[in-house]
Amino acid sequence: MQIWHHFRTITSHKLLVMRYCFRIGLFRQGLAHDLSKYSWTEFSKGCRYWQGNRSPNNAEREDTGVSLAWLHHKGRNKHHFEYWIDYGIGCDTVIQGVPVPRNYVAEMVMDRISASRVYLGKAYTDRAPYEYYRKGKDHLWFVHEQTKAQLEMLLGMLAEKGEKETLRYIKHTFLKEGK
């Protein structure tokens, strides 16, 4: 059990996301970000499967075939694609992604920047969140096309223009266009 290490990792991540959210004007989301990680369901699994260089949810999934922590987490945190899945209209058996509101797409970007910073440490670059997204992109068949396009545009901007310009754009343009 890696109680202290896991606590430090999730708290560092949460505080980073909070600072980034504050910078783009998402104060409530910054404060509430990932609070479910401190619940027993998620925290206990995180302590057991903590490795320090990747999500413990992946290790739990590899060990047991399912991540109970992830199933708990994704249903309580709107900054994850998986929260925004529903049955299609007129087709009760087909699940599909629905458009994610811009404020949660923005939080998703802050989450990806912060996770990359925590897991990569000094090896972090502004390209890292975009590259991580691209590695898993083929598995995102359930994500709404509009949401995918927005996330790719913002992560691409981060990779090409850097953090300062991207955060400025998100705060003054992206979030305002969605109102």
Salt bridges, closest charged atoms under 4 A:
ASP34 OD2 - HIS13 NE2 3.41
ASP34 OD2 - HIS33 NE2 3.04
ASP34 OD2 - LYS37 NZ 3.18
ASP34 OD1 - HIS73 NE2 3.12
ASP34 OD1 - HIS79 NE2 3.26
GLU42 OE2 - HIS72 ND1 2.62
GLU42 OE1 - HIS73 ND1 2.81
GLU62 OE1 - ARG54 NH2 2.80
ASP63 OD2 - ARG48 NH2 4.00
GLU107 OE2 - HIS33 ND1 2.68
GLU107 OE2 - HIS79 ND1 3.29
ASP111 OD1 - HIS13 NE2 2.73
ASP111 OD1 - HIS33 NE2 3.17
ASP111 OD2 - HIS79 NE2 3.87
GLU131 OE2 - ARG127 NH2 3.16
GLU145 OE2 - LYS148 NZ 3.45
GLU152 OE2 - LYS137 NZ 3.33
GLU160 OE2 - ARG127 NH1 2.91
GLU163 OE2 - ARG23 NH1 3.45
GLU163 OE1 - ARG117 NH2 2.92
GLU165 OE2 - ARG168 NH2 2.66
GLU177 OE1 - ARG102 NH1 3.40
